């Protein structure tokens, strides 16, 4: 299984990633081992989904990082988290 996940950082930015072990990956973020999030701690897991294969997960992650994917992410996954 592969997980695509979104973290909300303390500065209200979002990090999108992909992993086969969501617990270990989240621990690495929280321990400061991930370049983008290490200066934006603490982080909170706000969304994840599971894929059966790596190719589909990587494709979805790539989409979520694109312009239209960011709009989709904001509308469907995190709109309720953003300040009004």
C-alpha positions in Angstrom: 0.0 0.0 0.0 1.0 3.6 -0.7 -0.2 6.7 1.1 -0.6 10.2 -0.3 -0.8 12.6 2.6 -1.1 16.3 3.3 0.4 18.0 6.3 -0.5 21.5 7.6 2.6 23.3 9.0 2.6 25.8 11.8 2.9 28.6 9.3 -0.3 27.4 7.5 1.6 26.1 4.5 0.9 22.6 3.3 3.2 19.7 2.5 2.1 16.9 0.2 4.0 13.6 0.2 3.8 9.9 -0.6 5.0 6.9 1.5 4.5 3.3 2.1 4.7 3.8 5.9 2.6 6.8 7.1 3.5 6.4 10.8 7.2 6.3 10.2 7.1 9.2 7.6 5.1 11.4 10.0 7.6 10.6 12.8 10.4 11.7 10.4 8.6 15.0 9.8 8.0 15.6 13.5 11.7 14.8 14.3 12.9 17.4 11.8 14.4 15.1 9.2 12.4 16.5 6.2 13.9 19.6 4.7 10.6 21.5 4.0 8.9 20.8 7.3 11.9 21.0 9.7 11.6 24.8 9.9 7.8 24.7 10.0 7.2 22.5 13.0 4.8 21.5 14.4 2.9 19.7 11.6 -0.5 18.1 11.6 -1.7 15.3 9.3 -4.9 16.8 7.7 -5.5 14.3 4.9 -4.4 10.9 3.6 -5.6 8.4 1.1 -4.4 4.9 0.3 -3.5 3.4 -3.1 -2.8 -0.2 -4.0 0.1 0.6 -6.2 3.0 3.0 -6.2 2.4 4.4 -9.7 -1.2 5.6 -8.9 0.0 7.1 -5.6 2.9 9.0 -7.3 0.6 10.2 -10.0 -1.9 11.6 -7.5 0.8 13.2 -5.5 2.2 14.9 -8.6 -1.3 16.1 -9.5 -1.8 17.5 -6.0 1.4 19.5 -6.4 0.3 21.1 -9.7 -1.7 24.3 -10.1 -5.0 22.6 -10.6 -4.2 20.0 -8.0 -3.6 22.7 -5.4 -7.0 24.2 -6.2 -8.6 20.8 -5.9 -6.7 20.1 -2.6 -7.9 23.5 -1.2 -11.5 23.0 -2.2 -12.0 19.4 -1.3 -9.5 18.5 1.5 -8.5 21.6 3.4 -10.9 24.5 2.8 -12.3 24.1 6.3 -8.8 24.5 7.8 -8.0 27.8 6.2 -8.6 31.0 8.1 -11.7 32.9 6.8 
